[in-house]
Amino acid sequence: MFSEALKSRKQLLDSIGTNFDEMVNVAAKLAIASIDEDKFLFFAGNGGSAAEAQHMSAEYLATLDHRNFRPGMKALALTVDSSFITAWTNDFGYEDVFSRQIETLSSRGDLIFAYSTSGTSKNIIKALESAKVRGVRSIGFSGNEGGIMRDLCDVCFVVPSTSTAMIQEIHTMLGHVICELVEKGISKND
């Protein structure tokens, strides 16, 4: 069973590897630009993607490579404020929970990393629409065909799979590669 899982993931990675290379570089440059401008990196997702958003936010705020200590980067997962999330969703529903935070916390030049394995999560779509209006750059991580978010992001990684597990695993790999490039790029700018 495990060897079959590895084989299917290798086939998927082989099919998208070179297609994502340039996009990874563009995404890293977007993040570096926001960091150089002393802007925030926001992260949002639902369920497993919420966990991924928190994971990647921590990589930027703390450090990915602990052997290469560097200053923290302004990073915030929009899923971590349980008081806000429960108050807002109780009173107004879940659809605007991330867009409300983007409207309130962001400024032009910030960057949002948005995760939705379907590409159609309404609260992620609304956050991306709000980001666009406010001049916030966006990097999307999706699956399937990319959904609506494909057209809303400055860069959108669409993993061509319907397997949520495989999509999320590739998102994690992409996130780590982008963060590694950002750390290297920031150290060159110092």
Contact map, one row per residue, 1 for C-alpha under 8 A:
1111100000000000000000000000000000000000000000000000000000000000000000000000000000000000000000000000000000000000000000000000000000000000000000000000000000000000000000000000000000000000000000
1111110000000000000000000000000000000000000000000000000000000000000000000000000000000000000000000000000000000000000000000000000000000000000000000000000000000000000000000000000000000000000000
1111111000000000000000000000000000000000000000000000000000000000000000000000000000000000000000000000000000000000000000000000000000000000000000000000000000000000000000000000000000000000000000
1111111100000000000000000000000000000000000000000000000000000000000000000000000000000000000000000000000000000000000000000000000000000000000000000000000000000000000000000000000000000000000000
1111111110000000000000000000000000000000000000000000000000000000000000000000000000000000000000000000000000000000000000000000000000000000000000000000000000000000000000000000000000000000000000
0111111111000000000000000000000000000000000000000000000000000000000000000000000000000000000000000000000000000000000000000000000000000000000000000000000000000000000000000000000000000000000000
0011111111100000000000000000000000000000000000000000000000000000000000000000000000000000000000000000000000000000000000000000000000000000000000000000000000000000000000000000000000000000000000
0001111111110000000000000000000000000000000000000000000000000000000000000000000000000000000000000000000000000000000000000000000000000000000000000000000000000000000000000000000000000000000000
0000111111111000000000000000000000000000000000000000000000000000000000000000000000000000000000000000000000000000000000000000000000000000000000000000000000000000000001000000000000000000000000
0000011111111100000000000000000000000000000000000000000000000000000000000000000000000000000000000000000000000000000000000000000000000000000000000000000000000000000000000000000000000000000000
0000001111111110000000000000000000000000000000000000000000000000000000000000000000000000000000000000000000000000000000000000000000000000000000000000000000000000000000000000000000000000000000
0000000111111111000000000000000000000000000000000000000000000000000000000000000000000000000000000000000000000000000000000000000000000000000000000000000000000001000000000000000000000000000000
0000000011111111100000000000000000000000000000000000000000000000000000000000000000000000000000000000000000000000000000000000000000000000000000000000000000000000000000000000000000000000000000
0000000001111111100000000000000000000000000000000000000000000000000000000000000000000000000000000000000000000000000000000000000000000000000000000000000000000000000000000000000000000000000000
0000000000111111110000000000000000000000000000000000000000000000000000000000000000000000000000000000000000000000000000000000000000000000000000000000000000000000000000000000000000000000000000
0000000000011111111100000000000000000000000000000000000000000000000000000000000000000000000000000000000000000000000000000000000000000000000000000000000000000010000000000000000000000000000000
0000000000001111111110000000000000000000000000000000000000000000000000000000000000000000000000000000000000000000000000000000000000000000000000000000000000000000000000000000000000000000000000
0000000000000011111111000000000000000000000000000000000000000000000000000000000000000000000000000000000000000000000000000000000000000000000000000000000000000000000000000000000000000000000000
0000000000000001111111100000000000000000000000000000000000000000000000000000000000000000000000000000000000000000000000000000000000000000000000000000000000000000000000000000000000000000000000
0000000000000001111111110000000000000000000000000000000000000000000000000000000000000000000000000000000000000000000000000000000000000000000000000000000000001000000000000000000000000000000000
0000000000000000111111111000000000000000000000000000000000000000000000000000000000000000000000000000000000000000000000000000000000000000000000000000000000000000000000000000000000000000000000
0000000000000000011111111100000000000000000000000000000000000000000000000000000000000000000000000000000000000000000000000000000000000000000000000000000000000000000000000000000000000000000000
0000000000000000001111111110000000000000000000000000000000000000000000000000000000000000000000000000000000000000000000000000000000000000000000000000000000101000000000000000000000000000000000
0000000000000000000111111111000000000000000000000000000000000000000000000000000000000000000000000000000000000000000000000000000000000000000000000000000000000000000000000000010011000000000000
0000000000000000000011111111100000000000000000000000000000000000000000000000000000000000000000000000000000000000000000000000000000000000000000000000000000000000000000000000000001001000000000
0000000000000000000001111111110000000000000000000000000000000000000000000000000000000000000000000000000000000000000000000000000000000000000000000000000000100000000000000000000000000000000000
0000000000000000000000111111111000000000000000000000000000000000000000000000000000000000000000000000000000000000000000000000000000000000001000000000000000100000000000000000000001000000000000
0000000000000000000000011111111100000000000000000000000000000000000000000000000000000000000000000000000000000000000000000000000000000000000000000000000000000000000000000000000001101100000000
0000000000000000000000001111111110000000000000000000000000000000000000000000000000000000000000000000000000000000000000000000000000000000000000000000000000000000000000000000000000000100000000
0000000000000000000000000111111111000000000000000000000000000000000000000000000000000000000000000000000000000010000000000000000000000000100000000000000000000000000000000000000000000000000000
0000000000000000000000000011111111100000100000000000000000000000000000000000000000000000000000000000000000000010000000000000000000000000000000000000000000000000000000000000000000000100000000
0000000000000000000000000001111111110000000000000000000000000000000000000000000000000000000000000000000000000000000000000000000000000000000000000000000000000000000000000000000000000100110000
0000000000000000000000000000111111111000000000000000000000000000000000000000000000000000000000000000000000000000000000000000000000000000000000000000000000000000000000000000000000000000000000
0000000000000000000000000000011111111111100000000000000000000000000000000000000000000000000000000000000000001110000000000000000000000000000000000000000000000000000000000000000000000000000000
0000000000000000000000000000001111111111100000000000000000000000000000001100000000000000000000000000000000000000000000000000000000000000000000000000000000000000000000000000000000000000000000
0000000000000000000000000000000111111110000000000000000000000000000000000000000000000000000000000000000000000000000000000000000000000000000000000000000000000000000000000000000000000000010000
0000000000000000000000000000000011111110000000000000000000000000000000000000000000000000000000000000000000001000000000000000000000000000000000000000000000000000000000000000000000000000000000
0000000000000000000000000000000001111111000000000000000000000000000000000100000000000000000000000000000000000000000000000000000000000000000000000000000000000000000000000000000000000000000000
0000000000000000000000000000000001111111100000000000000000000000000000000100000000000000000000000000000000101110000000000000000000000000000000000000000000000000000000000000000000000000000000
0000000000000000000000000000000001100111110000000000000000000000000000001111000000000000000000000000000001000110000000000000000000000000000000000000000000000000000000000000000000000000000000
0000000000000000000000000000001001100011111000000000000010000000000000001111000000000000000000000000000000000111100000000000000000000000000000000000000000000000000000000000000000000000000000
0000000000000000000000000000000000000001111100000000000010000000000000000011110000000000000000000000000000000111100000000000000000000000000000000000000000000000000000000000000000000000000000
0000000000000000000000000000000000000000111110000000110110000000000000000011110000000000000000000000000000000001111000000000000000000000000000000000000000000000000000000000000000000000000000
0000000000000000000000000000000000000000011111001100110000000000000000000000111000000000000000000100000000000001111000000001000000000000000000000000000000000000000000000000000000000000000000
0000000000000000000000000000000000000000001111111111100000000000000000000000001000000000000000000000000000000000011100000001000000000000000000000000000000000000000000000000000000000000000000
0000000000000000000000000000000000000000000111111110000000000000000000000000000000000000000000000000000000000000001100000000000000000000000000000000000000000000000000000000000000000000000000
0000000000000000000000000000000000000000000011111110000000000000000000000000000000000000000000000000000000000000000000000000000000000000000000000000000000000000000000000000000000000000000000
0000000000000000000000000000000000000000000011111111000000000000000000000000000000000000000000000000000000000000000000000000000000000000000000000000000000000000000000010000000000000000000000
0000000000000000000000000000000000000000000111111111100000000000000000000000000000000000000000000000000000000000001110000000000000000000000000000000000000000000000000010000000000000000000000
0000000000000000000000000000000000000000000111111111110000000000000000000000001000000000000000000000000000000000001000000000000000000000000000000000000000000000000000000000000000000000000000
0000000000000000000000000000000000000000000011111111111000000000000000000000000000000000000000000000000000000000000000000000000000000000000000000000000000000000000000000000000000000000000000
0000000000000000000000000000000000000000000010011111111100000000000000000000000000000000000000000000000000000000001000000000000000000000000000000000000000000000000000010001000000000000000000
0000000000000000000000000000000000000000001110001111111110000000000000000000101000000000000000000000000000000000111000000000000000000000000000000000000000000000000000000000000000000000000000
0000000000000000000000000000000000000000001100000111111111000000000000000001101100000000000000000000000000000000000000000000000000000000000000000000000000000000000000000000000000000000000000
0000000000000000000000000000000000000000000000000011111111100000000000000000000000000000000000000000000000000000000000000000000000000000000000000000000000000000000000000000000000000000000000
0000000000000000000000000000000000000000001000000001111111110000000000000000000000000000000000000000000000000000000000000000000000000000000000000000000000000000000000000000001100000000000000
0000000000000000000000000000000000000000111000000000111111111000000000000011100000000000000000000000000000000000000000000000000000000000000000000000000000000000000000000000000000000000000000
0000000000000000000000000000000000000000000000000000011111111110000000000010000000000000000000000000000000000000000000000000000000000000000000000000000000000000000000000000000000000000000000
0000000000000000000000000000000000000000000000000000001111111111000000000000000000000000000000000000000000000000000000000000000000000000000000000000000000000000000000000000000000100000000000
0000000000000000000000000000000000000000000000000000000111111111000000011110000000000000000000000000000000000000000000000000000000000000000000000000000000000000000000000000000000100000000000
0000000000000000000000000000000000000000000000000000000011111110000000011110000000000000000000000000000000000000000000000000000000000000000000000000000000000000000000000000000000000000000000
0000000000000000000000000000000000000000000000000000000001111111000000011000000000000000000000000000000000000000000000000000000000000000000000000000000000000000000000000000000000000000000000
0000000000000000000000000000000000000000000000000000000001111111110011010000000000000000000000000000000000000000000000000000000000000000000000000000000000000000000000000000000000000000000000
0000000000000000000000000000000000000000000000000000000000110111110000000000000000000000000000000000000000000000000000000000000000000000000000000000000000000000000000000000000100110010000000
0000000000000000000000000000000000000000000000000000000000000011111110000000000000000000000000000000000000000000000000000000000000000000000000000000000000000000000000000000000000010000000000
0000000000000000000000000000000000000000000000000000000000000011111110000000000000000000000000000000000000000000000000000000000000000000000000000000000000000000000000000000000000000000000000
0000000000000000000000000000000000000000000000000000000000000000111110000000000000000000000000000000000000000000000000000000000000000000000000000000000000000000000000000000000000000000000000
0000000000000000000000000000000000000000000000000000000000000000111111000000000000000000000000000000000000000000000000000000000000000000000000000000000000000000000000000000000000000000000000
0000000000000000000000000000000000000000000000000000000000000010111111100000000000000000000000000000000000000000000000000000000000000000000000000000000000000000000000000000000000000000000000
0000000000000000000000000000000000000000000000000000000000000010000111110000000000000000000000000000000000000000000000000000000000000000000000000000000000000000000000000000000000000000001000
0000000000000000000000000000000000000000000000000000000000000000000011111000000000000000000000000000000000000000000000000000000000000000000000000000000000000000000000000000000000000000000000
0000000000000000000000000000000000000000000000000000000000011110000001111100000000000000000000000000000000000000000000000000000000000000000000000000000000000000000000000000000000000000000000
0000000000000000000000000000000000100001100000000000000000011100000000111110000000000000000000000000000000000000000000000000000000000000000000000000000000000000000000000000000000000000000000
0000000000000000000000000000000000100111100000000000000000011000000000011111000000000000000000000000000000000000000000000000000000000000000000000000000000000000000000000000000000000000000000
0000000000000000000000000000000000000001111000000000000011011000000000001111100000000000000000000000000000000000000000000000000000000000000000000000000000000000000000000000000000000000000000
0000000000000000000000000000000000000001111000000000010010000000000000000111110000000000000000000000000000000000000000000000000000000000000000000000000000000000000000000000000000000000000000
0000000000000000000000000000000000000000011100000000110010000000000000000011111100000000000000000000000000000000000000000000000000000000000000000000000000000000000000000000000000000000000000
0000000000000000000000000000000000000000011100000000000000000000000000000001111110000000000000000100100000000000000000000000000000000000000000000000000000000000000000000000000000000000000000
0000000000000000000000000000000000000000000110000100110000000000000000000000111111001000000000000000000000000000000000000000000000000000000000000000000000000000000000000000000000000000000000
0000000000000000000000000000000000000000000000000000010000000000000000000000111111000000000000000000000000000000000000000000000000000000000000000000000000000000000000000000000000000000000000
0000000000000000000000000000000000000000000000000000000000000000000000000000011111111000000000000000000000000000000000000000000000000000000000000000000000000000000000000000000000000000000000
0000000000000000000000000000000000000000000000000000000000000000000000000000001111111100000000000000000000000000000000000000000000000000000000000000000000000000000000000000000000000000000000
0000000000000000000000000000000000000000000000000000000000000000000000000000000011111110000000000000000000000000000000000000000000000000000000000000000000000000000000000000000000000000000000
0000000000000000000000000000000000000000000000000000000000000000000000000000000011111111000000000000000000000000000000000000000000000000000000000000000000000000000000000000000000000000000000
0000000000000000000000000000000000000000000000000000000000000000000000000000001011111111100000001000000000000000000000000000000000000000000000000000000000000000000000000000000000000000000000
0000000000000000000000000000000000000000000000000000000000000000000000000000000001111111110000000000000000000000000000000000000000000000000000000000000000000000000000000000000000000000000000
0000000000000000000000000000000000000000000000000000000000000000000000000000000000111111111000000000000000000000000000000000000000000000000000000000000000000000000000000000000000000000000000
0000000000000000000000000000000000000000000000000000000000000000000000000000000000011111111111001000000000000000000000000000000000000000000000000000000000000000000000000000000000000000000000
0000000000000000000000000000000000000000000000000000000000000000000000000000000000001111111111001000000000000000000000000000000000000000000000000000000000000000000000000000000000000000000000
0000000000000000000000000000000000000000000000000000000000000000000000000000000000000111111110000000000000000000000000000000000000000000000000000000000000000000000000000000000000000000000000
0000000000000000000000000000000000000000000000000000000000000000000000000000000000000011111110000000000000000000000000000000000000000000000000000000000000000000000000000000000000000000000000
0000000000000000000000000000000000000000000000000000000000000000000000000000000000000001111111010000000000000000000000000000000000000000000000000000000000000000000000000000000000000000000000
0000000000000000000000000000000000000000000000000000000000000000000000000000000000000001111111111000000000000000000000000000000000000000000000000000000000000000000000000000000000000000000000
0000000000000000000000000000000000000000000000000000000000000000000000000000000000000001100111111000000000000000000000000010000000000000000000000000000000000000000000000000000000000000000000
0000000000000000000000000000000000000000000000000000000000000000000000000000000000000000000011111100000000000000000000000110010000000000000000000000000000000000000000000000000000000000000000
0000000000000000000000000000000000000000000000000000000000000000000000000000000000000000000111111111000000000000000000000010011000000000000000000000000000000000000000000000000000000000000000
0000000000000000000000000000000000000000000000000000000000000000000000000000000000001001100011111111100000000000000000000010000000000000000000000000000000000000000000000000000000000000000000
0000000000000000000000000000000000000000000100000000000000000000000000000000010000000000000000111111110000000000000000000011011000000000000000000000000000000000000000000000000000000000000000
0000000000000000000000000000000000000000000000000000000000000000000000000000000000000000000000011111111000000000000000000011011111100000000000000000000000000000000000000000000000000000000000
0000000000000000000000000000000000000000000000000000000000000000000000000000000000000000000000011111111100000000000000000000001000000000000000000000000000000000000000000000000000000000000000
0000000000000000000000000000000000000000000000000000000000000000000000000000010000000000000000001111111111000000000000000000000000000000000000000000000000000000000000000000000000000000000000
0000000000000000000000000000000000000000000000000000000000000000000000000000000000000000000000000111111111000000000000000000001001100000000000000000000000000000000000000000000000000000000000
0000000000000000000000000000000000000000000000000000000000000000000000000000000000000000000000000011111111000000000000000000000001100100000000000000000000000000000000000000000000000000000000
0000000000000000000000000000000000000000000000000000000000000000000000000000000000000000000000000001111111000000000000000000000000000000000000000000000000000000000000000000000000000000000000
0000000000000000000000000000000000000000000000000000000000000000000000000000000000000000000000000000111111100000000000000000000000000000000000000000000000000000000000000000000000000000000000
0000000000000000000000000000000000000001000000000000000000000000000000000000000000000000000000000000111111110100000000000000000000100101000000000000000000000000000000000000000000000000000000
0000000000000000000000000000000000000010000000000000000000000000000000000000000000000000000000000000000011111100000000000000000000000111000000000000000000000000000000000000000000000000000000
0000000000000000000000000000000000000000000000000000000000000000000000000000000000000000000000000000000001111100000000000000000000000111000000000000000000000000000000000000000000000000000000
0000000000000000000000000000000001001010000000000000000000000000000000000000000000000000000000000000000000111110000000000000000000000011100000000000000000000000000000000000000000000000000000
0000000000000000000000000000000001000011110000000000000000000000000000000000000000000000000000000000000001111111000000000000000000000011100000000000000000000000000000000000000000000000000000
0000000000000000000000000000011001000011110000000000000000000000000000000000000000000000000000000000000000001111100000000000000000000001111000000000000000000000000000000000000000000000000000
0000000000000000000000000000000000000000111100000000000000000000000000000000000000000000000000000000000000000111110000000000000100100001111000000000000000000000000000000000000000000000000000
0000000000000000000000000000000000000000111100000000100000000000000000000000000000000000000000000000000000000011111000000000000000000000011110000000000000000000000000000000000000000000000000
0000000000000000000000000000000000000000001110000000100000000000000000000000000000000000000000000000000000000001111100000001000100000000011110000000000000000000000000000000000000000000000000
0000000000000000000000000000000000000000001111001101100000000000000000000000000000000000000000000000000000000000111110100001000000000000000111000000000000000000000000000000000000000000000000
0000000000000000000000000000000000000000000011001000000000000000000000000000000000000000000000000000000000000000011111111001000000000000000111100000000000000000000000000000000000000000000000
0000000000000000000000000000000000000000000000001000000000000000000000000000000000000000000000000000000000000000001111100000000000000000000011110000000000000000000100110000000000000000000000
0000000000000000000000000000000000000000000000000000000000000000000000000000000000000000000000000000000000000000000111111000000000000000000001111110000000000000000000000000000000000000000000
0000000000000000000000000000000000000000000000000000000000000000000000000000000000000000000000000000000000000000001111111000100000000000000011111111110000000000000000000000000000000000000000
0000000000000000000000000000000000000000000000000000000000000000000000000000000000000000000000000000000000000000000101111101100000000000000000000111100000000000000000000000000000000000000000
0000000000000000000000000000000000000000000000000000000000000000000000000000000000000000000000000000000000000000000101111111100000000000000000000000000000000000000000000000000000000000000000
0000000000000000000000000000000000000000000000000000000000000000000000000000000000000000000000100000000000000000000000011111110000000000000000000000000000000000000000000000000000000000000000
0000000000000000000000000000000000000000000000000000000000000000000000000000000000000000000001111110000000000000000000001111111000000000000000000000000000000000000000000000000000000000000000
0000000000000000000000000000000000000000000110000000000000000000000000000000000000000000000000000110000000000000011100011111111100000000000000000000100000000000000000000000000000000000000000
0000000000000000000000000000000000000000000000000000000000000000000000000000000000000000000000000000000000000000000000111111111110000000000000000001100100000000000000000000000000000000000000
0000000000000000000000000000000000000000000000000000000000000000000000000000000000000000000000110110000000000000000000000111111111000000000000000000000000000000000000000000000000000000000000
0000000000000000000000000000000000000000000000000000000000000000000000000000000000000000000000010111010000000000000000000011111111100000000000000000000000000000000000000000000000000000000000
0000000000000000000000000000000000000000000000000000000000000000000000000000000000000000000000000010000000000001010000000001111111110000010000000000100110000000000000000000000000000000000000
0000000000000000000000000000000000000000000000000000000000000000000000000000000000000000000000000010000000000000000000000000111111111000000000000000000100000000000000000000000000000000000000
0000000000000000000000000000000000000000000000000000000000000000000000000000000000000000000000000010011000000000000000000000011111111100000000000000000000000000000000000000000000000000000000
0000000000000000000000000000000000000000000000000000000000000000000000000000000000000000000000000010011001000001000000000000001111111111110000000000000000000000000000000000000000000000000000
0000000000000000000000000000000000000000000000000000000000000000000000000000000000000000000000000000000000000000000000000000000111111111110000000000000100000000000000000000000000000000000000
0000000000000000000000000000000000000000000000000000000000000000000000000000000000000000000000000000000000000000000000000000000011111111000000000000000000000000000000000000000000000000000000
0000000000000000000000000000000000000000000000000000000000000000000000000000000000000000000000000000001001110000000000000000000001111111000000000000000000000000000000000000000000000000000000
0000000000000000000000000000000000000000000000000000000000000000000000000000000000000000000000000000000000111100000000000000000000111111100000000000000000000000000000000000000000000000000000
0000000000000000000000000000000000000000000000000000000000000000000000000000000000000000000000000000000001111111000000000000000000111111110000000000000000000000000000000000000000000000000000
0000000000000000000000000000010000000000000000000000000000000000000000000000000000000000000000000000000000001111000000000000000000110011111000000000000011000000000000000000000000000000000000
0000000000000000000000000000000000000000000000000000000000000000000000000000000000000000000000000000000000000011110000000000000100110001111100000000000111100000000000000000000000000000000000
0000000000000000000000000010000000000000000000000000000000000000000000000000000000000000000000000000000000000011110000000000000000000000111110000000000011111000000000000000000000000000000000
0000000000000000000000000000000000000000000000000000000000000000000000000000000000000000000000000000000000000000111100000000000000000000011111000000110011111000000000000000000000000000000000
0000000000000000000000000000000000000000000000000000000000000000000000000000000000000000000000000000000000000000111110100000000000000000001111100000000000011110000000000010000000000000000000
0000000000000000000000000000000000000000000000000000000000000000000000000000000000000000000000000000000000000000001111100000000000000000000111110110110000011110000000100000000000000000000000
0000000000000000000000000000000000000000000000000000000000000000000000000000000000000000000000000000000000000000000111100000000000000000000011111100000000001111110100100000000000000000000000
0000000000000000000000000000000000000000000000000000000000000000000000000000000000000000000000000000000000000000000011100000000000000000000001111110000000000111110000000000000000000000000000
0000000000000000000000000000000000000000000000000000000000000000000000000000000000000000000000000000000000000000000001100000000000000000000000111110000000000111000000000000000000000000000000
0000000000000000000000000000000000000000000000000000000000000000000000000000000000000000000000000000000000000000000001110000000000000000000001111111110000011110000000000000000000000000000000
0000000000000000000000000000000000000000000000000000000000000000000000000000000000000000000000000000000000000000000001110000000000000000000001011111110000000000000000000000000000000000000000
0000000000000000000000000000000000000000000000000000000000000000000000000000000000000000000000000000000000000000000000110000100000000000000000000111111100000000000000000000000000000000000000
0000000000000000000000000000000000000000000000000000000000000000000000000000000000000000000000000000000000000000000000110001100100000000000101000111111110010000000000000000000000000000000000
0000000000000000000000000000000000000000000000000000000000000000000000000000000000000000000000000000000000000000000000100000000000000000000101000111111110010100000000000000000000000000000000
0000000000000000000000000000000000000000000000000000000000000000000000000000000000000000000000000000000000000000000000000000000000000000000000000001111110000000000000000000000000000000000000
0000000000000000000000000000000000000000000000000000000000000000000000000000000000000000000000000000000000000000000000000000100110010000010000000001111111000000000000000000000000000000000000
0000000000000000000000000000000000000000000000000000000000000000000000000000000000000000000000000000000000000000000000000000000100000000111100000000111111110000000000000000000000000000000000
0000000000000000000000000000000000000000000000000000000000000000000000000000000000000000000000000000000000000000000000000000000000000000111100000000000111110000000000000000000000000000000000
0000000000000000000000100110000000000000000000000000000000000000000000000000000000000000000000000000000000000000000000000000000000000000011100000000000011111000000000000000000000000000000000
0000000000000000000000000000000000000000000000000000000000000000000000000000000000000000000000000000000000000000000000000000000000000000001111000100110011111100000000000000000000000000000000
0000000000000000000100100000000000000000000000000000000000000000000000000000000000000000000000000000000000000000000000000000000000000000001111100100000000111110000000000000000000000000000000
0000000000000000000000000000000000000000000000000000000000000000000000000000000000000000000000000000000000000000000000000000000000000000000011111100010000011111000000000000000000000000000000
0000000000000001000000000000000000000000000000000000000000000000000000000000000000000000000000000000000000000000000000000000000000000000000011111100000000001111100000100100000000000000000000
0000000000010000000000000000000000000000000000000000000000000000000000000000000000000000000000000000000000000000000000000000000000000000000000111000000000000111110000100000000000000000000000
0000000000000000000000000000000000000000000000000000000000000000000000000000000000000000000000000000000000000000000000000000000000000000000000110000000000000011111101100000000000000000000000
0000000000000000000000000000000000000000000000000000000000000000000000000000000000000000000000000000000000000000000000000000000000000000000000110000000000000001111100100000000000000000000000
0000000000000000000000000000000000000000000000000000000000000000000000000000000000000000000000000000000000000000000000000000000000000000000000000000000000000000111111100000000000000000000000
0000000000000000000000000000000000000000000000000000000000000000000000000000000000000000000000000000000000000000000010000000000000000000000000100000000000000000111111110000000000000000000000
0000000000000000000000000000000000000000000000000000000000000000000000000000000000000000000000000000000000000000000000000000000000000000000000000000000000000000001111111000000000000000000000
0000000010000000000000000000000000000000000000000000000000000000000000000000000000000000000000000000000000000000000000000000000000000000000000000000000000000000101111111100000000000000000000
0000000000000000000000000000000000000000000000000000000000000000000000000000000000000000000000000000000000000000000010000000000000000000000001100000000000000011111111111110000000000000000000
0000000000000000000000000000000000000000000000011001000000000000000000000000000000000000000000000000000000000000000010000000000000000000000000000000000000000000000111111111000000000000000000
0000000000000000000000000000000000000000000000000000000000000000000000000000000000000000000000000000000000000000000000000000000000000000000000000000000000000000000011111111100000000000000000
0000000000000000000000000000000000000000000000000000000000000000000000000000000000000000000000000000000000000000000000000000000000000000000000000000000000000010000001111111110000000000000000
0000000000000000000000000000000000000000000000000000000000000000000000000000000000000000000000000000000000000000000000000000000000000000000010000000000000000000000000111111111000000000000000
0000000000000000000000000000000000000000000000000001000000000000000000000000000000000000000000000000000000000000000000000000000000000000000000000000000000000000000000011111111100000000000000
0000000000000000000000000000000000000000000000000000000000000000000000000000000000000000000000000000000000000000000000000000000000000000000000000000000000000000000000001111111110000000000000
0000000000000000000000010000000000000000000000000000000000000000000000000000000000000000000000000000000000000000000000000000000000000000000000000000000000000000000000000111111111000000000000
0000000000000000000000000000000000000000000000000000000100000000000000000000000000000000000000000000000000000000000000000000000000000000000000000000000000000000000000000011111111100000000000
0000000000000000000000000000000000000000000000000000000100000001000000000000000000000000000000000000000000000000000000000000000000000000000000000000000000000000000000000001111111110000000000
0000000000000000000000010000000000000000000000000000000000000000000000000000000000000000000000000000000000000000000000000000000000000000000000000000000000000000000000000000111111111000000000
0000000000000000000000011011000000000000000000000000000000000000000000000000000000000000000000000000000000000000000000000000000000000000000000000000000000000000000000000000011111111100000000
0000000000000000000000000001000000000000000000000000000000110001000000000000000000000000000000000000000000000000000000000000000000000000000000000000000000000000000000000000001111111110000000
0000000000000000000000000000000000000000000000000000000000000001100000000000000000000000000000000000000000000000000000000000000000000000000000000000000000000000000000000000000111111111000000
0000000000000000000000001001000000000000000000000000000000000000000000000000000000000000000000000000000000000000000000000000000000000000000000000000000000000000000000000000000011111111100000
0000000000000000000000000001101100000000000000000000000000000000000000000000000000000000000000000000000000000000000000000000000000000000000000000000000000000000000000000000000001111111110000
0000000000000000000000000000000000000000000000000000000000000001000000000000000000000000000000000000000000000000000000000000000000000000000000000000000000000000000000000000000000111111111000
0000000000000000000000000000000000000000000000000000000000000000000000000000000000000000000000000000000000000000000000000000000000000000000000000000000000000000000000000000000000011111111100
0000000000000000000000000000000100000000000000000000000000000000000000000000000000000000000000000000000000000000000000000000000000000000000000000000000000000000000000000000000000001111111110
0000000000000000000000000000000100010000000000000000000000000000000000000000000000000000000000000000000000000000000000000000000000000000000000000000000000000000000000000000000000000111111111
0000000000000000000000000000000000000000000000000000000000000000000001000000000000000000000000000000000000000000000000000000000000000000000000000000000000000000000000000000000000000011111111
0000000000000000000000000000000000000000000000000000000000000000000000000000000000000000000000000000000000000000000000000000000000000000000000000000000000000000000000000000000000000001111111
0000000000000000000000000000000000000000000000000000000000000000000000000000000000000000000000000000000000000000000000000000000000000000000000000000000000000000000000000000000000000000111111
0000000000000000000000000000000000000000000000000000000000000000000000000000000000000000000000000000000000000000000000000000000000000000000000000000000000000000000000000000000000000000011111
